[in-house]
Amino acid sequence: MVSVDGNDLKDTYFENTVDVAPGTTIDVEVVGNNPGTWTFHCHILNHVTNRGAYPGGMLTLLDYTDHTSYGEEQAAAAADAAPTPEPTAEATAEPAVAASDGKAELEVVASEFAFDPLQATFDPGTEVTLKLRNDGAILHNLEITELGVFVQAEAGETAEVTFTVPDRGGPFTYVCSIPGHREGGMEGAFFVQRE
């Protein structure tokens, strides 16, 4: 950060995250030494999502993929190029759960701020190995309070837990219990198949 409300700072302030008070303007200087796409966003959950969908709201991207092309020709070509929107993944409604000998395995993918799949159905008494794969950039968990099930995975990691589907009850809601994540859209349900 180099200035606040147009006033230069005596010393440059180096931080990855800066709080900005209401009505305040800050100027930042970004020094690029690692090409890629950089995200600048507000860390307040409902500011950086659009009705629970990430990304949305208060964020901007800085594309820094070719830091050697400073000529007029490259700048004009970049200005004329229309950005191609990235395809968005849609959560599947009902996964194919491989079950045999009373056992099943289910992988749930967590990201900002969604689970995929949003629901799954099991027979009563099934022993389920639940794998939580975190494709997001931040910590996520999956909790089924009624069943005492909890599993947590750091960004880029997969963790698993095993539980038995009860004979009664359901549907059982699963959520990411990290504050703000459920409200952002990280909620799904397991159903029990009755004959």
N, C-alpha and C positions, 0 to 999 in steps of 0.2 A: 504494500500500500504506500503510495507516494504523496497523497494529499487528501485532506478532509475539507469538504465544502469550499474547494478552490484554494485552500491554504496549504502550501507545501509543508510537509513534515520535516523536522530538523534531521531526523535519521529515518531511513527507509525501514518500514515495518515488514518483516518476513513472517508470513503465516499461511497455512493451507485453508483455514477457516477464519472468517472475520465477521463479528456481529456489527450490523449497521442499524443505528437507531432510526426511528421514524423521522422523515424529513431531512435526513442526512444524505449527502452525496460523497462518495469516495472515488478516488482514481487509483487504479491498479496498473502496475507494470508487470507484464508476464515475460519471463525469460524462457525461451524455448530451447531445450537441448535434447528433447526426446519426441520425435515426430509422431503424430497420431491425432486422434480427435479428443479434445479436452472438453469436459462438461463443467460448466459453471452453474450452480444452482443453489437455491435456498434449502437449508437443512430442516426446516419445519415441514413435517410430513404433508399436511394438507396444502402447503404451498407448492410442493414439487410434484403433486399428482393431479390428474384431471378426473375427479370423481372416483378416486381409487386406482386409476390406471397410471402406470409409470412408463415412460416419462410424460410429463405434462406440467402445466402451470409455469412456475417461475424457474425456467432454466434456459440456457443458451449453449450452443456448441461452437467451439473454435476448432476448425479443421486445420491441422498443421502437418499435413502429410508430405509436403515437398518444400522443405525449408531452404532449398538452394535456388528456387526459381523466383527471382526478384525483378526480372526484366518486364518491359511494357507488354510484350507479346504474351507472356504467360499470365500476366495480370488481366489482360483483356479476355483471354480464353476462359479464365476462371470466372470472370464476371458474366460472360455469355452462357455458361453452362448452367442448366437448371438442375437443382439437386434431385436425386432419385430417392423417393421415400423408401425406407426399409420395410419389408413385409413384417406384419405383426403376427405373433403366434396366438392361436386361439386355444383356450383350454378345452380338452375333451370332456364330454359330459359323463361318459361311462367307460372305464378302461376294460381291456381284456385282461382278466385276472387268471393267471395259470394256477389251477388248483388240482391237487392230486393227493390221495391218502390223507384227506383232512387238513392239508397244508396249502398255503397260498403265499405268493410273493407279490408285493405291490410297490412300485416306485412312484413317489410323489415328488414333482419338481417344484422348488420354491424359487421365486424371483421377486423383484420389486413391482408391485405388491400383489402377488397372485400365487395360487397353487394350481398345478395341473397333474392329475385330473381334479375336478371339483367334487366328484362323488365316485363311490365304488360300492358294490353289493357283494356280500359274503353269506355263505351258509352258516347257521348256528354251529358253534363248536370248532370252527375253522381256526387253525393256528396260523396267524398272519405274520410274515416277516415284512415289516414296513421299512423301506429305504427312503430316506429324505435326501434328495440331491439338491444342493443349493447352487443354482446357476446365477444367483444374484451377486451384488457387490458388497452386501452387508450380511451380518448374522441373521439367521432365521431359525425358527423351531416349529414343531408340530406337536400340539397337545390335544388329547382327548380326555377332558377332565373326568367325565363319567366313568371311564375305564382305567384311570390312573396311568395313561400312556403319555410319555414325553420323550422326544428326541430332538436334538439340536445339531445344526451343522454350520460351520464357518463358511464364508464365501468360497466357492469353488470346491467344497468338500461334500462327501456323502457320509451319512451316519445311519444306523439302523437300530430297530427295536422290534421285539417279538411280543405279540399279545394274542389272546384267545378271544374270539367273538362270542359274546354271551348268548345264551339260549333265549333270553327275553330282552325286551327293551328296543331301543333304537327308534328313529335314526340317531346316530351319534355324531355330534358336531365336532369337527377338528378345526383348530385355529392356530395361527402364529400368535403366541401370547406376549410378544415383545410390544411394549406400549406403542399404539398407533398403527401397528401392522394389520390387526384384524379390521380396524376401521377403514384401512386403506384397501381392503378387499381380500385379505388372506383368511378365508373361511370356506370350508367344504363339509361334506357329510358322508359317513359310512352307513349303509343300509344293511339290514339283516333279512335275508331271503327266507320267507316262511312258505311252507308247503300248503 
